[in-house]
């Protein structure tokens, strides 16, 4: 957040190594998801991939499911960075479904926002708005928090891009 990407990335790696050094897997999915998210945003996709893989391993081995939707969303973002928009779209829809099943509205909102942005880039404006609007409305509170503001900004961008209809 302070723009010190190199130092922050190093601290993420060191912290994760310390967190897992005793063989404990508790909280690995959370740590992996948080680290991958900030690394993707910082453009450090290869490093983010390692964290997503670690989180996915923990999901498979421990069945720690709380961050399953986030890891699916982050995997989809990695696919999008690799240029596979179809797989990214499928992954984001899966993340939304997982979050809905778990009642994890914030994770559903994040995945819906990412999907709406992908659809926007493809010119599928109505579809993007139709995916995102219900996820934002379902958030009962916290509409000033960053994820909700990002979703609202995405909805506004979709609306501005839509052709004027008579």
N, C-alpha and C positions, 0 to 999 in steps of 0.2 A: 504494500500500500504506500510505502514511502519511496518507492522507486528503486530500492536497493535489491534488485532481482537476484544478482549473483549471491550476495550474502544470505538472502532469504531462502534461496534454493539449497544452499549448503546447509543451513540450519534445518530445513525440512528433512534432508537426507540423514543428517546426524541424529536428529530427534527420532526418526523412524528406526534407525539402527539401534539406538539406545532402548526404544520402546519394546522392540522385539528381541533384544539380545539375550534375555533369559528364557526364550522359547514361548513366552506368553503370547497368546493371540487375541486376548481381550482388547476390544476397541480397534483392531487392525482395520476393519472395514471403514470405520469413521475416519481414522487418521489418513488412510490411503485416499479416500474420497476427497477430503479437504485439501490434501497436498496436490493431488492431480488437478483439482479444479483451479487452484491458483497458478499452477505451472502451465496449464493450457492457456489461461488468460495472459500469462507472461510470454506465450509463444514458445515454451520449452516442451514441445510435444513429446519428444523421445523420453524425456525424464518423466513426464506425466504417464506415459505408457507403462513404465515400470511400476508406478504406484497403482494404476488400475489393475494390472496383472496381480499384484500382491493382494489387493482387495478381493479380486475374483477368486484367488486361491483360498482366501479365508472364507468366502461365501461357500465354496465347494466343500471345504474340509470341516468347517465349524458350524455351518448353517446359521451363522450370525446374519440375520436378514434385514436388520433395521436400515442399513445403507444400500440395500440391493437396488432400489430405484435410482439412487444417485450414481452408483457404479455403472448401471445400464446407460444412464444419460451421458456419463463421461466417456464410456466406450463409444457411444454414438458420436460424440464430438470428435473423438480421435478418428473415427471412420470418415467423418466429414472433412477433417484436415487432410486425410489421405486421398480425398477426391471421390469417395464412394457415397454419394448423396442418397442413393436408394437404400443402402444398408444403414446409413445414419438415420434416415426417416423411420425405418422399421425399428431401429433401436430406441429412438425417442418415443415412438408409440408404445413399445414394450415398457419403457420406463414409466410412462403415464399410467399404464395398466397396473404395473406393480405398485406404484404409489397409491392408486385408487383402491386396490385390494387391501393395502395396509392402512388406509385412511391418512396417509402422509401428504396432506394438502400442499405443504411448502415444496416438497420434492416434486409433486405433480405440477405445480406452478413453474418450477425451474425447467422441467422437461417440456412443458407446453410452450414456454417462452422460446426455448431453443428450437423447437419444432416450428413455431410460427415464424421465426427468423429465417429458417431454412426454406420454408414455403414462400416467404416474401421474396427471397432471392430468386426463386423459381417462377415468380409471377403468379403464384397461387394465393392471392391476397385474401379472398373471401374464406378460403379453407383455413388459412393461418389465423384469421380473426375468430373463426368458429371454433378452433381448437383452444385458443388462448382465453377468450372472454369467459367461458364457464370456470376455468381454473382460477382466474383472478376473482371472480364473484364468489367462489367457494371459500376463499380465504376470509375467515370471519373477522379478523382484525389485523392490525399491523400493516395497513396500506401505505405507510410512510417508510417502511423498512426497504432496504435496497432491492430485494427480489421483486417486491410488489411494484416499486417504482420502475424497475427495468421492464416488467411486464406491461405496465401502463404506457411507458414510452414506446414499446414495440407495437402495442395496439394503435397508438397515435400515428406511428410511421406507416402502418398498414392502411389506416384510414386516409392518410395524405396521399398514398400511392394509388388508391382506388380511383378509377375513372368516374367522372361526374355522370350521373344517370339522370335522364329527363323524366 
